[in-house]
Amino acid sequence: MPGGVENGDFVGSLPAIASLNASYSQASLSLPSPYYLSTPPAERKAVSDVRRTFCLFVTFDLLFISLLWIIELNIKNIKESLEEEVVKYNFKTSFFDIFLLAVFRFLCLQVGYAALRLKHWWVIAITTLVTSAFLVVKVILSEVFTKNAFGYVLPITSFVVAWLETWFLDFKVLPQEAEDERAYLAAVNAACERAPMLYPRAVSDGQFYSPPESLAGSEEELDEDGLGRKAVTAQEKEFVRQGREAMSVVEQILSQEENWTFEKNNDIGDSVYTLEIPFHGKTFILKAFMQCTAELVYQEVILQPEKMVQWNRTISACQILQRVDDNTLISYDVSAGAAGGVVSPRDFVNVRRVERRRDCYVSAGMATNHDSKPPHTRYVRGENGPGGFVVLKSSSNPSVCTFIWILNTDLKGRLPRYLIHQSLAATMFEFMAHLRLRITGLRSSSSSSSHR
């Protein structure tokens, strides 16, 4: 996984966090089908409830600081105190500047997040930075501590409230509104289309992905190397259904390449794109050209997921819990911690479906539940949206292939969503670097053996 961006060690853990198999968000299973909607969604509110709560808290900030300052003024005669602190303002002895600081926060935040309805954190970053820097200088240079108890109360209160506003916006307002926006757009799309497809348009001939003629998707299909294993119990049949559903979503994402939004690429030529998926949000798509056979990538990434720990240091464990049938299995993956323990390890339980087709190999997955691995207090249980791996064979040169990784991850916990999204592209590039090193190592060992 990539790691060369600002987030350092944090980024390095994300490939494992994604479990190297995109999984289906379990929460979405409780929602109504995203493909059908009988009535259009209701009109959205101009200002969301969580944003309105934030604006009320900003107003409380101004009123509370004002109240404390007025109480401080009334310790003596209020007129004399006003003249001393306002007319004859002195940085070292006056509390008037702390009141003005609260007014500054109020105006900036109300204009930015109530009037302009910004969806970015830069405004509150400025107000919190200015507040923190000013208060630090104030307590170092001023003489307010010698006046009364308010010399402690006003600076500390102002500092704490400013950081509470930052936390509330970054961890509550922006993530919640992003989720609401995605759900609304998905509902609008479903209401308008009313068709059992994510994007019910015909696939153009120019797109890279063309479903091959094969038995994939039929009820009787068997993997070429399978033993004829079939799902028997109701639980096993549900696992198979989940795998087929994930495979269907992956196929439709692939068929919409022209809708992918380019994000960035690296020096090698690997590219990362994004696509908004109804009820699942932003999906990241890596497309890379590999100088090796498709079969080799299939073996290392798709066929042997439990061996990932040998060459991907960000994965601490990968275990096959159950083989349901010849195409479906349940896996348990644990990512390593990162950033000196700031990002704790995540674990994932995934159902995976693998299909071998005439011109490609496909692995798709969903988050699921398995009796042998219930959530554990030792790890945060992460979930991924629909996704997987695709290895496309080259029709003109069998010694090269195209590798595609579709990733939609929810790490749970309290990590800001925007930070995760900023890091995912770098994460995917880093994974490709690990994979290429693995392929190079396998080729070297094979070459050494052949010369003996």
ZAMARGU-4260 file (C-alpha; in steps of 0.2 Angstrom, whole numbers, plus 5000, padded with zeros to 4 digits):
<rodrens>
0) 5000/5000/5000 | 5005/5017/4997 | 5014/5027/5010 | 5023/5042/5003 | 5011/5055/5009
5) 5009/5066/5023 | 5001/5053/5034 | 5016/5042/5035 | 5013/5026/5045 | 4995/5029/5046
10) 4994/5027/5027 | 5004/5011/5027 | 4991/5001/5037 | 4977/5005/5026 | 4980/4991/5013
15) 4978/4978/5026 | 4963/4988/5033 | 4955/4986/5016 | 4958/4967/5019 | 4964/4966/5001
20) 4946/4960/4997 | 4932/4973/4996 | 4918/4969/5007 | 4900/4974/5008 | 4895/4986/5021
25) 4884/4976/5033 | 4874/4991/5038 | 4868/4993/5020 | 4860/4976/5022 | 4847/4983/5033
30) 4842/4997/5021 | 4829/4995/5008 | 4835/4990/4991 | 4845/5004/4982 | 4839/4998/4965
35) 4820/5001/4968 | 4811/5016/4975 | 4792/5018/4974 | 4792/5037/4978 | 4805/5051/4976
40) 4814/5056/4991 | 4808/5071/5001 | 4816/5088/4998 | 4831/5091/5008 | 4833/5104/5022
45) 4842/5120/5018 | 4853/5117/5034 | 4855/5100/5041 | 4850/5096/5059 | 4868/5093/5064
50) 4874/5109/5056 | 4861/5119/5065 | 4866/5111/5081 | 4884/5117/5077 | 4879/5134/5074
55) 4869/5135/5090 | 4885/5129/5099 | 4895/5143/5091 | 4882/5155/5097 | 4883/5148/5115
60) 4902/5151/5114 | 4899/5169/5111 | 4886/5171/5124 | 4895/5161/5137 | 4911/5171/5135
65) 4901/5187/5135 | 4892/5182/5151 | 4909/5178/5160 | 4916/5195/5154 | 4901/5204/5161
70) 4902/5195/5178 | 4921/5200/5178 | 4917/5218/5175 | 4904/5218/5189 | 4917/5214/5202
75) 4920/5232/5202 | 4909/5246/5196 | 4904/5241/5178 | 4907/5258/5171 | 4924/5260/5178
80) 4929/5243/5173 | 4923/5246/5155 | 4933/5262/5154 | 4948/5253/5161 | 4947/5237/5149
85) 4940/5245/5133 | 4944/5264/5132 | 4961/5262/5141 | 4964/5245/5134 | 4980/5236/5139
90) 4985/5219/5133 | 4992/5213/5149 | 4978/5218/5160 | 4962/5218/5150 | 4949/5204/5146
95) 4941/5214/5132 | 4952/5205/5119 | 4946/5188/5124 | 4928/5194/5121 | 4933/5200/5104
100) 4941/5184/5101 | 4924/5175/5104 | 4916/5188/5092 | 4929/5184/5079 | 4925/5165/5080
105) 4906/5168/5080 | 4907/5179/5064 | 4919/5168/5055 | 4910/5152/5059 | 4892/5158/5056
110) 4897/5166/5040 | 4906/5151/5034 | 4895/5137/5040 | 4878/5145/5042 | 4877/5158/5028
115) 4889/5151/5015 | 4886/5133/5021 | 4904/5127/5017 | 4908/5109/5018 | 4926/5111/5022
120) 4936/5112/5038 | 4948/5127/5033 | 4937/5141/5041 | 4937/5132/5059 | 4955/5128/5057
125) 4959/5146/5055 | 4948/5152/5070 | 4955/5138/5081 | 4973/5142/5076 | 4971/5161/5079
130) 4962/5157/5096 | 4975/5145/5102 | 4990/5156/5097 | 4982/5172/5104 | 4978/5164/5121
135) 4995/5156/5123 | 5003/5173/5120 | 4991/5181/5132 | 4994/5169/5147 | 5013/5171/5144
140) 5014/5190/5143 | 4998/5196/5153 | 4996/5200/5171 | 4977/5195/5172 | 4981/5181/5184
145) 4984/5193/5198 | 4967/5202/5196 | 4955/5188/5201 | 4949/5170/5197 | 4943/5176/5180
150) 4961/5178/5175 | 4961/5159/5174 | 4943/5155/5169 | 4941/5166/5153 | 4957/5160/5144
155) 4954/5142/5148 | 4936/5142/5144 | 4939/5151/5127 | 4953/5138/5123 | 4942/5123/5127
160) 4926/5129/5118 | 4936/5133/5102 | 4943/5115/5102 | 4926/5108/5106 | 4919/5117/5090
165) 4933/5110/5080 | 4930/5092/5086 | 4911/5094/5083 | 4913/5100/5065 | 4926/5088/5060
170) 4919/5072/5068 | 4901/5075/5068 | 4894/5088/5056 | 4905/5085/5040 | 4904/5066/5040
175) 4886/5066/5044 | 4882/5078/5030 | 4892/5068/5018 | 4883/5052/5022 | 4866/5061/5020
180) 4871/5068/5004 | 4876/5051/4997 | 4860/5043/5003 | 4850/5057/4995 | 4858/5056/4978
185) 4856/5037/4979 | 4838/5039/4982 | 4836/5052/4968 | 4845/5040/4956 | 4835/5025/4961
190) 4818/5035/4960 | 4823/5041/4943 | 4830/5025/4936 | 4819/5012/4944 | 4829/4999/4936
195) 4839/4985/4944 | 4856/4992/4940 | 4867/5004/4948 | 4869/5014/4932 | 4857/5006/4919
200) 4865/5012/4903 | 4872/5002/4889 | 4890/4998/4890 | 4900/5006/4876 | 4911/4996/4865
205) 4926/5007/4869 | 4926/5002/4888 | 4940/4991/4894 | 4929/4978/4902 | 4918/4966/4892
210) 4910/4952/4901 | 4917/4936/4894 | 4906/4921/4888 | 4907/4909/4902 | 4897/4900/4914
215) 4900/4913/4928 | 4884/4918/4936 | 4875/4902/4933 | 4869/4891/4947 | 4878/4876/4942
220) 4895/4884/4939 | 4910/4876/4946 | 4928/4882/4948 | 4940/4873/4936 | 4950/4866/4950
225) 4935/4864/4962 | 4929/4848/4970 | 4911/4850/4967 | 4908/4857/4984 | 4890/4865/4986
230) 4881/4876/4999 | 4869/4865/5009 | 4863/4874/5024 | 4853/4890/5024 | 4868/4900/5031
235) 4879/4893/5017 | 4866/4898/5004 | 4866/4916/5011 | 4885/4917/5010 | 4883/4912/4992
240) 4870/4925/4989 | 4880/4938/4997 | 4895/4933/4986 | 4884/4934/4970 | 4877/4951/4975
245) 4895/4958/4978 | 4900/4951/4961 | 4886/4959/4952 | 4890/4976/4960 | 4909/4974/4954
250) 4904/4970/4937 | 4893/4986/4935 | 4907/4997/4942 | 4918/4989/4929 | 4906/4993/4915
255) 4905/5011/4920 | 4923/5016/4917 | 4918/5032/4908 | 4910/5038/4924 | 4926/5036/4934
260) 4933/5052/4940 | 4952/5053/4939 | 4961/5057/4955 | 4980/5054/4953 | 4993/5043/4946
265) 5011/5039/4950 | 5027/5038/4941 | 5025/5020/4936 | 5008/5024/4927 | 4996/5017/4940
270) 4980/5027/4941 | 4967/5030/4955 | 4949/5034/4951 | 4934/5037/4961 | 4915/5033/4958
275) 4900/5037/4969 | 4890/5022/4972 | 4872/5023/4979 | 4871/5019/4997 | 4890/5015/4998
280) 4898/5032/4995 | 4914/5035/4987 | 4923/5020/4979 | 4942/5021/4975 | 4947/5011/4959
285) 4966/5007/4955 | 4970/5002/4938 | 4988/4996/4935 | 4998/4988/4921 | 5008/4973/4926
290) 5023/4965/4917 | 5018/4947/4921 | 5005/4935/4917 | 4987/4936/4924 | 4989/4919/4931
295) 5003/4924/4942 | 4994/4939/4949 | 4978/4928/4951 | 4988/4916/4962 | 4996/4929/4973
300) 4982/4941/4976 | 4966/4931/4973 | 4969/4912/4975 | 4980/4913/4991 | 4974/4927/5002
305) 4981/4919/5017 | 4999/4920/5011 | 4998/4939/5010 | 5006/4941/5026 | 5022/4934/5019
310) 5025/4950/5008 | 5013/4963/5015 | 5019/4969/5032 | 5003/4979/5035 | 4993/4963/5037
315) 4996/4954/5053 | 4984/4939/5050 | 4973/4931/5036 | 4963/4916/5040 | 4951/4906/5029
320) 4937/4902/5041 | 4926/4892/5029 | 4925/4886/5011 | 4907/4887/5007 | 4908/4880/4989
325) 4920/4880/4975 | 4918/4899/4972 | 4914/4905/4989 | 4924/4906/5005 | 4924/4916/5022
330) 4940/4925/5027 | 4946/4934/5043 | 4959/4947/5041 | 4968/4958/5054 | 4978/4974/5049
335) 4993/4980/5059 | 4992/4995/5069 | 5000/5011/5063 | 5006/5029/5068 | 5013/5023/5085
340) 4997/5015/5090 | 4986/5030/5086 | 4978/5020/5073 | 4973/5003/5081 | 4972/4987/5072
345) 4956/4983/5062 | 4949/4966/5059 | 4937/4961/5045 | 4926/4946/5042 | 4923/4944/5023
350) 4913/4933/5011 | 4923/4931/4995 | 4917/4925/4978 | 4930/4920/4965 | 4927/4917/4947
355) 4939/4912/4933 | 4933/4918/4916 | 4939/4917/4899 | 4948/4933/4898 | 4949/4938/4917
360) 4949/4933/4935 | 4937/4941/4947 | 4936/4942/4966 | 4922/4951/4974 | 4917/4952/4993
365) 4906/4958/5006 | 4907/4961/5025 | 4898/4947/5033 | 4896/4938/5050 | 4903/4921/5055
370) 4900/4912/5072 | 4918/4908/5074 | 4924/4926/5073 | 4912/4938/5083 | 4917/4956/5086
375) 4931/4956/5099 | 4936/4970/5111 | 4954/4968/5105 | 4950/4976/5088 | 4939/4988/5080
380) 4928/4979/5067 | 4930/4987/5050 | 4919/4986/5035 | 4921/4989/5017 | 4909/4993/5003
385) 4907/4983/4987 | 4923/4980/4978 | 4936/4967/4974 | 4950/4962/4962 | 4950/4960/4944
390) 4965/4953/4933 | 4962/4956/4915 | 4972/4945/4902 | 4979/4953/4887 | 4973/4946/4871
395) 4989/4951/4861 | 5002/4947/4874 | 5000/4934/4887 | 5015/4939/4897 | 5006/4956/4903
400) 4990/4960/4911 | 4979/4974/4919 | 4976/4974/4938 | 4961/4983/4945 | 4957/4985/4963
405) 4940/4992/4969 | 4940/4998/4987 | 4927/5006/4998 | 4932/5006/5016 | 4924/5011/5032
410) 4937/5009/5046 | 4924/5013/5060 | 4931/5021/5076 | 4934/5040/5076 | 4945/5043/5061
415) 4939/5057/5051 | 4932/5051/5034 | 4941/5065/5024 | 4958/5059/5031 | 4955/5041/5026
420) 4949/5047/5008 | 4965/5057/5006 | 4976/5043/5011 | 4968/5029/5001 | 4976/5033/4984
425) 4993/5033/4992 | 4988/5017/5001 | 4984/5008/4984 | 5000/5014/4976 | 5010/5007/4990
430) 5001/4990/4989 | 5006/4990/4970 | 5024/4993/4975 | 5023/4978/4987 | 5015/4967/4974
435) 5028/4971/4961 | 5042/4967/4973 | 5033/4950/4976 | 5032/4946/4958 | 5050/4951/4955
440) 5055/4940/4969 | 5045/4925/4962 | 5053/4928/4945 | 5070/4928/4952 | 5068/4912/4962
445) 5060/4904/4947 | 5075/4909/4936 | 5088/4904/4949 | 5080/4886/4950 | 5079/4884/4931
450) 5098/4888/4930 | 5103/4874/4942
</rodrens>
